[in-house]
Amino acid sequence: MKQKLVAALLLSSLAASAQTKKPATAAKPAATKAAVKPAVATAAALRSITDSASYAIGVSVANFYSQQGMSSINSKVVARAIEDVLAKKGTLLSDQQCNQVMMELMTQAQEKKAGAQVEAGKKFLEENKKKPGVQTTASGLQYEVITQGTGTKPTETDTVKVNYVGTLINGQEFDNSYKRGEPISFPLNGVIRGWTEGVQLMSTGSKYRFFIPYQLGYGTNEAGAIPAGSTLIFEVELLEVNGKK
């Protein structure tokens, strides 16, 4: 299991690294099969294809985790772990412990990367809740009523049909069903928590504006044009609940 986990990790790192590089222009065919020339003089230590592949794996892994915000990896301990696995020795951590540590480290890195967005969102919401008409729920969701409808209110398990506009707190629009000319239908328990909670406050025919903290949105994950840790603003018009207006 450990060998498979390490192999999968290295292969995924190599693939991620390869995808970020532009395709190379066609090169003239070499007259004979020659070893890859080192980029610098010190690379002369790479005496075989195995040495070169081993170094390439190290570069790919280091680049991958560096891009994830992990800059304090102990390379000597990494080397020891590889040697332990390849030599079929007992490892210092079990598979489960390895996964737990990596999840925790990835979470910390994501939170660090999202820090600026998270802080900006907190400041925005702190000021926004003071505005007339803005209400705040126990979860931290903020909303204001633009138009109050009189139809059915949905429950968490209902399917709703809505039109909406989504923006970041800087005003940048990232989605707009009106521009697409097509409302969207979805089960209310299948979307971000801010929508699940907020739309249940609405009656059919209503239009609300929601201010969604990052914890009720996409957390510290990026989502398309939405940066990690973003506070989101949605104007939502509830058209139907389970096909009923």
N, C-alpha and C positions, 0 to 999 in steps of 0.2 A: 504493500500500500504506500509506504514512504517513497519507494522508487518511482511509482506512478505519479505521486503528488509532485515530486521534484521535477520529473520529466515534463508533466503538464504545465507546471509553472514556467519552466524555461522555454518551452515551445511557445506558450502564449506571449511571453515577453519578447521572444524573437519576432513573432508575427506582428505584435504591436509596434515594435521598432521599425520593421520593414515597411509597414503601411504608412509611416510618417515620412518616408523618403521618396523623393521624386524619381520617376523612372529614368534610368540612365540612358544616354544616347547610345546608338549602336556602335560597338567598337570593332576595329579591324581584327579579323581572325589572326591569332598568333601562329607563327610558323611551327613552333613546337610547344609542348605542354611545359609551362614554366611555373615555378612557385610564385605566389602572390608577393609582390615587392612590399616591404615594410614602409609605413608612412614616415617613420623616423628611424634614425640609426639604431636606437635601443631595441627596436623590434626585431633585430637580428637574432634575438633569443628564441624566436619562434622558428624552430628548426624542422617542423613537420606540419602536415595538414591537421594532425591531432592537436598540436600546440596552438595553431591558428584558430581552430574551431573552439578550443577551450577558452582562448582569450576573447573570441567573438561572443561566446555565451556570457562571459563576465561583463563585457561591455553592454550587452542587451539587457541583462538583469539590472545592472547599475543604472542605466538610462531609464528603464521602466519605473523603478522605484523612486528615482530622483524626480521624475515627472509627477509622481504621486505626492511629492512633498516630503519624502523621507531622505534626509541628508545626513543622518547620524548613524548609518549602518556600520557595524564593526566587521570589516572585511575579513579579519583573521578568524573570527567566530564563524562567518559564513563558510570560509574554506574548511574549517574543522568539521562543520556539519556535512558538507559534501563528501569529505573523506570518510566520515563515519558511515554514511549511507552506502557509498560505493564499496567500502570494506566490509559491509554487512555487520557493523558493530552496533551495540546498543546505543540509541540516541538519548541525549539529555532530556528531550521533551517527547511526549507521545504525539501521535497524529492529532488527537483531539486538542492537546495543549498548543500545538503549533498553529492550528486553525484559530483557536481562541486568541492567541497572541497577535496573529496577523490581522484579525478582525478589529481588535482593540487599537492596533497601530494605525491601520487604515482609517478608522474612525477619527482618531486624533489628528491625522494628517488632513482629512477632509474638513474637520472643524477649523483647523488653523488656516487652511486655504480659503474657507468661507467667512473668516472672521470679520473682514471689513464690511461685507454685505450684511452680516448678522447685526453688527453694531449700528450700521446706518438704518436698518429696519427698526431696531429698538427705539432709536431716537425719533424716527418718523412716527411710529405708533404712539409714543409718549405725547407728542405734540398733537397728533391727529385726534386722540380721544377727548381733547379739550374743546373741539369744535362743536358748535351747535348741531344737534341732530344725529351725532355719531354716538352709537351705543356699543358697549363692550360686554361680551359674555364671559362666563367663568373660565373658559378655555383661553381667553385672550383674543378671540375673533372680534373684529370691529365691523360694524355695518351701519348704513344709513338708508332710509326708505326714500326712493325717488318717486315711485308710484305705488300706491297700495291697492292691490286687487281684492276681489271678494269671492274668488273661487275656492276650490279644494286645496288643502294643505297636504303636501306629500309626507310620507313616513320614510324611514331609512331604506326599506325594502322596495319602495316604489320605483318605477321607471318614469323619468321626467323628460320633457322636451323644452329646450331653452335656446335663446339667443344670448350671446355674451361678447364682451370685449375684455381682453386681459392686458394689463400694462404693469411695468415695474414702477417703483416709487419715483424714478427719475422721469417718468412720462413715456418711456419707450414701450411701444405696443409690440406684443409678441404673438397675439392671436386675436382673430375677429371673425365671428361667424356671420355677421352682417355683410362683410366684404365678400365672403364666400357665397353669399346668397342662399345659405342653407342652415337651418337650425340643427342642433345635435340632440340626439336622444341617448340616454344612458341610465343604467341602474344607479340609484343614488348612493348605494353602498360600495360602488366600484370606482370612486374618484377620490381626490385628496380630501383629507379630513375637514378642511375649511369649507369645501363645497357641501360635503355630507351634512355638516351641522347647519351651515348658513341657509341652504335652499329649503330645509325643513321649516325655517322661520317664515317662509313666503307663502302667500296664497296665490293661486293661479290668476294671472293677469297683473301680478306685481312686477316691479322692477326695483332691485336693490343694488347698492354698491357695497362690496365686501373688501375689507382690508385684512389680509390673511398673513399672520406671522409665519416665519419659515418653518416652525415646528408643525404647523397645520397644512403646510404646502409640500414642498419637495425636500425639506430638511436641508442637509448639507450636501445634497447631490445636485449635479447639474441636470437640466432637463431641456434639451434643445437650446433655444436662445435665452433660457432662464439661467442665470448664474447660480452657483451653489450658495445656499444661505439667504436667498432672496425673499423679501416680503412682497406679496403679490396684491394687486388691486384688480378686482373684477366687477364689471357692471353686468348683472344677470337679469334677464327677463324670462319669467316662468310662463311658458305657453300652455303646456299640458301636463297632466299627471295621469299616467297609464292610459293615454289616449283621450282623456276627458279634459275639456277646457274649463 
